[in-house]
Amino acid sequence: MLSQQAKSSERHNKTSNWRDIYFAAVLESNEKRALVKIQSARAVLQDRLLEMQSVPDTRPDELRDLNSAMIYLDILFSCIAENCPGSRTAEAEQ
């Protein structure tokens, strides 16, 4: 059985992991790599959301952050893929 400290440390590592992957996707400047990283990040976030459903001590702040991150990744992906005004590709074409 894991001690309370070990559980807390494991939870922190999982939280840090999805956040690191999320920020790497958001900050990627190459659009082709960004699309790949966004898809990978969405999968990691989805896995974490599913994992949190099975854990009784789910933290509401992390759940809120995950949902917000997922929404932003979806918007960013759509914008890059469709060359939205203000996206990096649209700006480069002008």
Secondary structure as GFF3:
##gff-version 3
##sequence-region A 1 94
A	DSSP	alpha_helix	4	27	.	.	.	ID=ss1
A	DSSP	alpha_helix	31	53	.	.	.	ID=ss2
A	DSSP	alpha_helix	60	82	.	.	.	ID=ss3
A	DSSP	alpha_helix	88	93	.	.	.	ID=ss4
###
